Amino acid sequence: MTDQTQPRADTQAVAKPEKAPFLRLALEAGPLLLFFIANQAAGIMPATAVFMVATVVAVVLSVRLEKRWPIMPMVGCVFVLIFGGLTLWLENDLFIKLKPTVVNLLFAAILFTGLATGRNFLKLMMGSVFELNDQGWRSLTWRWAVFFIVLAAVNEIVWRSFSTEFWAGFKLFGILPLTLVFAMAQMPLLMRHQVKTAD
């Protein structure tokens, strides 16, 4: 059965209200900003240590803000600690540079696996924010899975082709804005597949 539900601009919002959206963005960008500044001032090793601490703090604050365990930030934090720890222990920045590639490919694999097995993991993570029909969740999941693969490929190209300083800056001034633009570009899909609620 197909769903031809159309949005009602006067009664239904695409997303449910969220607490302090700018604070959420700051928690995402804050560790990257500190990483960039520390790398410019002291190099990749001190910057990695700063990034690890800032990421843990950001996750703790996110838990306090949302009153729940944010899955994706927590997974990212675990990988920051693992790859950051390897970077510092072995004194090799290869590991921290590989971290975005591994994490993005992991997210893509999880989403694709969910689609293949009839489980929509994106809905589990974002169902408290958006109310979409099944087709909408499937389409959104496909888009995000492909986007994660693109991010992994872009990270590989940048760190292999440019300096560490450029890569550190690109994480903040390239990847983050690109992700925000992509998320905003999904608004027509969200509006097209949002679920009406009874008055």
Disulfide bonds with the S-S distance in Angstrom:
none
